[in-house]
Amino acid sequence: MESAIQTSIHGGIAPRISIASVRQWREAIRQGNRAFQIADYIRAVGHYRVACSIAEEHFGSEIEADQGVALLVIASLNLADTFEKLDCVAEQGAQLCAIHENLCLAMNESALDETWRMAVWRHSRRTYAELSRFVKRHPADERARTVLGLGAAGPETELCRQ
């Protein structure tokens, strides 16, 4: 099965972004991808976790919204793909649930700027699709089925009702 490892963020870097943080994120993703390509999945997990940490640190703050959400989604989905290669189904499911659930929660967070909530809504469609694919292969995973029930942006969002 061919995996769709992501390698970059969408668009250019916003002026407010920490260039050093994006460089660290890109380097972590690059090293993770290199390890993934040579089937050194344990090392890839470490690099993708670093990328997730960097993205989480900047979520909702100085990074342009679409880029900030993309940083987190790319790193999280790469990590889930790596767990799949390691045949760590529980970890893969937990990662997919965590990213999708966190996006759904962020979408409903009134303190989060509207531009971030819109970016979360757009990117949640990707995490929903990946979680849906996981549930089709692992229908007994109760948590994954429950989180999948949140939809592509969470059941309580105004955007879902519009």
Contacts in CASP RR format, 6 or more apart in sequence:
PFRMAT RR
TARGET T0000
AUTHOR 0000-0000-0000
METHOD contacts of the structure
MODEL  1
MESAIQTSIHGGIAPRISIASVRQWREAIRQGNRAFQIADYIRAVGHYRV
ACSIAEEHFGSEIEADQGVALLVIASLNLADTFEKLDCVAEQGAQLCAIH
ENLCLAMNESALDETWRMAVWRHSRRTYAELSRFVKRHPADERARTVLGL
GAAGPETELCRQ
3 36 0 8 1.000
3 81 0 8 1.000
3 84 0 8 1.000
3 85 0 8 1.000
4 81 0 8 1.000
5 33 0 8 1.000
5 36 0 8 1.000
5 78 0 8 1.000
5 81 0 8 1.000
6 29 0 8 1.000
6 73 0 8 1.000
6 74 0 8 1.000
6 77 0 8 1.000
6 78 0 8 1.000
7 29 0 8 1.000
7 30 0 8 1.000
7 33 0 8 1.000
7 74 0 8 1.000
8 26 0 8 1.000
8 29 0 8 1.000
8 74 0 8 1.000
9 22 0 8 1.000
9 67 0 8 1.000
9 68 0 8 1.000
9 70 0 8 1.000
9 71 0 8 1.000
9 74 0 8 1.000
10 66 0 8 1.000
10 67 0 8 1.000
10 70 0 8 1.000
11 66 0 8 1.000
11 67 0 8 1.000
12 67 0 8 1.000
13 19 0 8 1.000
13 22 0 8 1.000
13 64 0 8 1.000
13 67 0 8 1.000
14 63 0 8 1.000
14 64 0 8 1.000
14 67 0 8 1.000
16 62 0 8 1.000
16 63 0 8 1.000
16 64 0 8 1.000
17 62 0 8 1.000
17 63 0 8 1.000
17 64 0 8 1.000
17 67 0 8 1.000
18 58 0 8 1.000
18 62 0 8 1.000
18 63 0 8 1.000
21 54 0 8 1.000
21 57 0 8 1.000
21 58 0 8 1.000
21 63 0 8 1.000
22 63 0 8 1.000
22 71 0 8 1.000
24 50 0 8 1.000
24 54 0 8 1.000
25 51 0 8 1.000
25 54 0 8 1.000
25 55 0 8 1.000
25 71 0 8 1.000
25 75 0 8 1.000
28 47 0 8 1.000
28 48 0 8 1.000
28 50 0 8 1.000
28 51 0 8 1.000
28 54 0 8 1.000
28 75 0 8 1.000
29 47 0 8 1.000
29 48 0 8 1.000
29 51 0 8 1.000
29 74 0 8 1.000
29 75 0 8 1.000
29 78 0 8 1.000
31 43 0 8 1.000
31 47 0 8 1.000
32 43 0 8 1.000
32 44 0 8 1.000
32 46 0 8 1.000
32 47 0 8 1.000
32 48 0 8 1.000
32 51 0 8 1.000
32 78 0 8 1.000
33 44 0 8 1.000
33 78 0 8 1.000
35 41 0 8 1.000
35 43 0 8 1.000
35 44 0 8 1.000
35 47 0 8 1.000
36 44 0 8 1.000
36 78 0 8 1.000
36 81 0 8 1.000
36 82 0 8 1.000
36 85 0 8 1.000
39 85 0 8 1.000
41 82 0 8 1.000
41 85 0 8 1.000
41 86 0 8 1.000
42 86 0 8 1.000
44 78 0 8 1.000
44 82 0 8 1.000
45 79 0 8 1.000
45 82 0 8 1.000
45 83 0 8 1.000
45 86 0 8 1.000
48 75 0 8 1.000
48 78 0 8 1.000
48 79 0 8 1.000
48 82 0 8 1.000
49 79 0 8 1.000
51 71 0 8 1.000
51 74 0 8 1.000
51 75 0 8 1.000
51 78 0 8 1.000
52 72 0 8 1.000
52 75 0 8 1.000
52 76 0 8 1.000
52 79 0 8 1.000
54 71 0 8 1.000
54 75 0 8 1.000
55 68 0 8 1.000
55 71 0 8 1.000
55 72 0 8 1.000
55 74 0 8 1.000
55 75 0 8 1.000
55 76 0 8 1.000
56 72 0 8 1.000
58 68 0 8 1.000
58 71 0 8 1.000
59 68 0 8 1.000
59 69 0 8 1.000
59 72 0 8 1.000
59 106 0 8 1.000
60 68 0 8 1.000
60 112 0 8 1.000
60 113 0 8 1.000
60 116 0 8 1.000
63 71 0 8 1.000
65 113 0 8 1.000
65 115 0 8 1.000
65 116 0 8 1.000
65 118 0 8 1.000
65 119 0 8 1.000
66 119 0 8 1.000
66 122 0 8 1.000
66 123 0 8 1.000
68 119 0 8 1.000
69 103 0 8 1.000
69 116 0 8 1.000
69 119 0 8 1.000
69 120 0 8 1.000
69 122 0 8 1.000
69 123 0 8 1.000
70 119 0 8 1.000
70 123 0 8 1.000
72 99 0 8 1.000
73 99 0 8 1.000
73 103 0 8 1.000
73 123 0 8 1.000
73 126 0 8 1.000
73 127 0 8 1.000
76 95 0 8 1.000
76 96 0 8 1.000
76 98 0 8 1.000
76 99 0 8 1.000
76 127 0 8 1.000
77 96 0 8 1.000
77 99 0 8 1.000
77 126 0 8 1.000
77 127 0 8 1.000
77 130 0 8 1.000
79 95 0 8 1.000
80 92 0 8 1.000
80 93 0 8 1.000
80 95 0 8 1.000
80 96 0 8 1.000
80 99 0 8 1.000
80 130 0 8 1.000
80 134 0 8 1.000
83 89 0 8 1.000
83 91 0 8 1.000
83 92 0 8 1.000
83 93 0 8 1.000
83 95 0 8 1.000
84 92 0 8 1.000
89 138 0 8 1.000
89 141 0 8 1.000
92 134 0 8 1.000
93 131 0 8 1.000
93 134 0 8 1.000
93 138 0 8 1.000
93 141 0 8 1.000
93 143 0 8 1.000
93 144 0 8 1.000
94 143 0 8 1.000
96 127 0 8 1.000
96 130 0 8 1.000
96 131 0 8 1.000
96 134 0 8 1.000
96 144 0 8 1.000
96 147 0 8 1.000
97 131 0 8 1.000
97 143 0 8 1.000
97 144 0 8 1.000
97 147 0 8 1.000
99 127 0 8 1.000
100 124 0 8 1.000
100 127 0 8 1.000
100 128 0 8 1.000
100 130 0 8 1.000
100 131 0 8 1.000
100 147 0 8 1.000
100 148 0 8 1.000
100 150 0 8 1.000
101 147 0 8 1.000
101 150 0 8 1.000
103 120 0 8 1.000
103 123 0 8 1.000
103 124 0 8 1.000
103 127 0 8 1.000
103 153 0 8 1.000
104 124 0 8 1.000
104 147 0 8 1.000
104 150 0 8 1.000
104 151 0 8 1.000
104 153 0 8 1.000
104 154 0 8 1.000
106 112 0 8 1.000
106 116 0 8 1.000
106 117 0 8 1.000
106 120 0 8 1.000
107 117 0 8 1.000
107 120 0 8 1.000
107 121 0 8 1.000
107 124 0 8 1.000
107 153 0 8 1.000
107 154 0 8 1.000
107 157 0 8 1.000
107 159 0 8 1.000
108 154 0 8 1.000
108 156 0 8 1.000
108 157 0 8 1.000
109 117 0 8 1.000
112 120 0 8 1.000
117 157 0 8 1.000
117 159 0 8 1.000
118 159 0 8 1.000
120 153 0 8 1.000
121 152 0 8 1.000
121 153 0 8 1.000
121 157 0 8 1.000
121 159 0 8 1.000
124 151 0 8 1.000
124 152 0 8 1.000
124 153 0 8 1.000
124 154 0 8 1.000
125 152 0 8 1.000
125 153 0 8 1.000
128 148 0 8 1.000
128 151 0 8 1.000
128 152 0 8 1.000
131 144 0 8 1.000
131 147 0 8 1.000
131 148 0 8 1.000
132 148 0 8 1.000
134 141 0 8 1.000
134 144 0 8 1.000
135 141 0 8 1.000
135 144 0 8 1.000
135 145 0 8 1.000
135 148 0 8 1.000
138 144 0 8 1.000
139 145 0 8 1.000
149 155 0 8 1.000
151 160 0 8 1.000
152 160 0 8 1.000
153 159 0 8 1.000
153 160 0 8 1.000
154 160 0 8 1.000
END
